[in-house]
Amino acid sequence: MNFSPKRNSILIALQISLTALASYLIGFYSTKTPDTGNASIGGLWAAISGIVVLQASRQETFAMATLRILGSGIGSLVSALYLSVLPFSPWGMGLCIFITVLLCHLVRIPDHARLASLTVAIVMVVADNSPQLPPAVNAGLRFAEYSIGTAVAMLAILIWERSAEPRDKNR
């Protein structure tokens, strides 16, 4: 088997990996101070956002960024409101995901309901693991992490826009 990646494949891999690395490091260190126990989750979530938002073109990346921030905002808000009234429970998480999906459909971003639902899941699980963390702080930190990854992806595409082969849009 002869594996010889094209130059473009190597550049795409480099761009994605550098975006993920920068997002992780910024997310980790900016989350570490207020939420030390979940700093690695913060870094991970920033990296995931950077990878998801980064697309083949500036226009696609900026469109994805707008929807990612809106979807994450909805998921963070729903979670924070629930956790301000009730503690974490699997049933509560399911209810919050249901409400989040409905809200995403209401604001006409149904394709981002899944990512918004992931936001709910992360906020809720962090709340269960760190009950001393106030719900608004937890949701705010998770939203900040998504924003960090989104900003890094936008910066990456501004610096290094690819014009060659389109990537799989279902990542």
N, C-alpha and C positions, 0 to 999 in steps of 0.2 A: 504494500500500500504506500503510495507516494503522496505525502501531504506537503503541498506547497501553497500556502495561503497567498492570495493576491495582495498587493500593496494596500488597496482600499480596505480589505478585511482587517489588516493589521492596524490601520489608522482608526477604523471604527472601534475596534477592540480597545485601542489606547484611549480614545475619547471617552468611551463608556466607563472604562476602569478608572481613569483620572477623575471623572465626574463623581463616581461613587466614592472614591477615596477622599476627595476634598469635602464632599457632603458629609461623609461619616465623621471625619475629624472635626469639622466645624460643629456639627450636631452634637457630637460627644462632649467637646469642651464647653460649649455654650449651655448644655443641659447639666453638666456635672455640678456646677455650683448650687443651683436651687434643688436639684433632684439627683443627688449622688448615686443612690441605689439603682436608678434607671438610666444612667448616662449611656450605657452601651445600647439600650433600646432606643434612646434618642438618636444616637449615631446611626444605628441600623435604619431607623425610620427616615432619617434625612437621606441616607444613601438610596433607599428604595424610591423615595420621591424623585431624586435626581435621575435615577435610571428610567423611571416611568415617564417623566416629563421630557427627557431628551429624545428628540426626534431627528429625522434626516434633514429638515430644513428649519430656518428661522421661523417662518410662518407657522409650521406645524408645532414647533416647540412652544411658541408664544400662545397659540390656541390651547394646547394641552395645559400649559401653566395656568391660564385663566380658569379653566374648568377644574383643575386639581385644587387650586386654592379655594374656589367656591365650594366644591364638594367636601374638602377637608374642614372648611369652616362650618358647614352644616353638621357634619358628624361630630365635630368638637363641641359645638353649641348644644346639640341634643344630649350628648353624654354629660356635659357639665350640668345642664338643667336637671337631668334625672338624678345624678349623683349628689346634687345639692339637697335633694329631698329624700332619696332612698339610697341604701348601700348597694354595692355590687351584688348582683345575682345573675345566674345564667338566663333566667326568664326576663329580667330587666334588660340585659344586653340584647336579647332577641327582640324585645319591644322597641328598644332604641334603634336597632337596625331597621325594623319595620317602618318606624316613623321617618328615619333618615332616607330610606328608599323612596317613600311617598313624597317627601319634600324635594328630593332630587328630580323626581318626575314633575312635580309642580313647577319648579323653576326651569324646566326643560333641559336638564342635563342627565337624562336617564342612563346614558353610557357611563357616567361617573358615580352611579349609585354604589357600585361594587367597591370602588376605592373609598368612598365616603363611609361605607359600612366597615371597611377595615379600620378606618379612623376610630369609629365607635368601639370596635373590638379592642384596639390597643389602649384607648383611654380607659375602658372598663377594666381590662385585665391589670393595667398598672394601678388602678384604684384598689383592686382586690389585693395586690401585692404590697401596696404602700398606702394603707388607709389613713395615715397621718398627713398625707399630701392633700391639701384642699382641692376640691373638684375643679374650681376655676383655674388654679395654678396648673394642675395636671393637664387639663384640656388646652390651656394656653401654651404650655411647653410643647405638647404634641403638635399643635398648630404651627408653632415657631419652627419645629423640626421639619415639617412638610415644606414650609416656606423657605427654609435654608436650602433644602435639596432642589426645590424649584428654582430658586435664584441662581444656584451653582449651574444648573442645567441651562438656564437662559444665558448666563455668562459664557459657558462653554460653547454654545452654538453661535454666539456673537463673535467669539474669538476664532472659532474653527468650524465654520459651516461646511457640511458635506453636500456635494451636489451629485454624487454618484449613486450607486445602487440603493434603492429604498430598503429600509429595514422592516421587519415584521411589526405590524401595528398592534398585534395582540399581546405584546409583552406586558 
